[in-house]
Amino acid sequence: MNVRHILCEKRSKVETVLERLANGEKFDAVARELSEDKARQGGSLGWKTRGSLLKALEDAAYALAVSTVDRPVYTNPAVKTSEG
C-alpha cells in the first residue's frame, strides 16, 4: 500500500493537524508544513508491505478504506507510536 502520514510529537500539534484537515485543507499541504520528519513531501512514506511499518501505524493503515490523494481517508484519533 502507498502510505502517507503526518508525524507530530506533541498532542497539541496533532489537534491542529486534525482541525485543518477537517476544515478541508489538503493532506499534502498540511504534511509539508507540519510533519516533523522526512515525509514532508506530502507526507509520503512510499509503497509499503506488511511488516515494514511500526505495528500501530501498520494496523491503522490496513484498517482504513482505500482512498485517493484528492479525498484521503485518515485515522482520527491519531495513531500513537514510539516515533510520535
N, C-alpha and C positions, 0 to 999 in steps of 0.2 A: 504494500500500500504506500501511497505517497503521503507523507506526514508533514504537517506544519504545526508550529507551536509558538507561543509567546512565553518566554521564561522570565519570571519575576520572583525575587526572593521575599519581598515584603507583601503582606496581605493587602495593605492599603493600595499598592500599585496594581495588584490583581483586580481589586474592586474598580479601579479606574479603567483598566483594560475592558472588563466585562461591561461597564457602563457605556463606554464608547462603542463597543460592538453592538450593544442593544440599541443604541441610538443610530445605527445604520452605517457607521464608518467601516471602510473596507479592512478586512483582516490583515492583508499585507501591509497597508499603510500604518496601522496600529503596531504591527510587529516591528516594522522598520524603526519606528520612533521609540518604542518602549521595551522591546525584548533586551534582556541583559546577557545575551550570548551571541555566538557567531551566526545564529539563524536570523539575523537582522535582514536578510534578503527575502523579505516577505514571510519570514517565519519558517522557511522550508528546511526540513531535515532530509529531504530527498526520499527515494524509494527505500522502504524497509521491509524486512521479512520477519516472521515470528521469531522471537528470541533475540532480536537485535536492539531492542529498546529497554529502558528501565521497566520493570514489571507493571508498576502502577500506570505509567503512560501507555504502555502497550495494551493493557486491559481496557483502558478508556478508549483508545483509538479503535480497537477492533469491535467495541460495543456500539460505536457510532454508526448511523446510517451513512451510506455513500453520499457525498456532496461534491459541489463544484467550487472553483475559485470564486465565481460570482456570488454564490449563495452557500458559504461554508456552514457546516454543522459543527458546533464546538461543545465541549463539556461545560456545564455550569451546575454545581460549583466547580471550581478549578481543581485540577489534579495535583496533589502534593507528592513530590518525590524528594530524594536526598539532594537533588540539584537545585530545587526551588519549588 
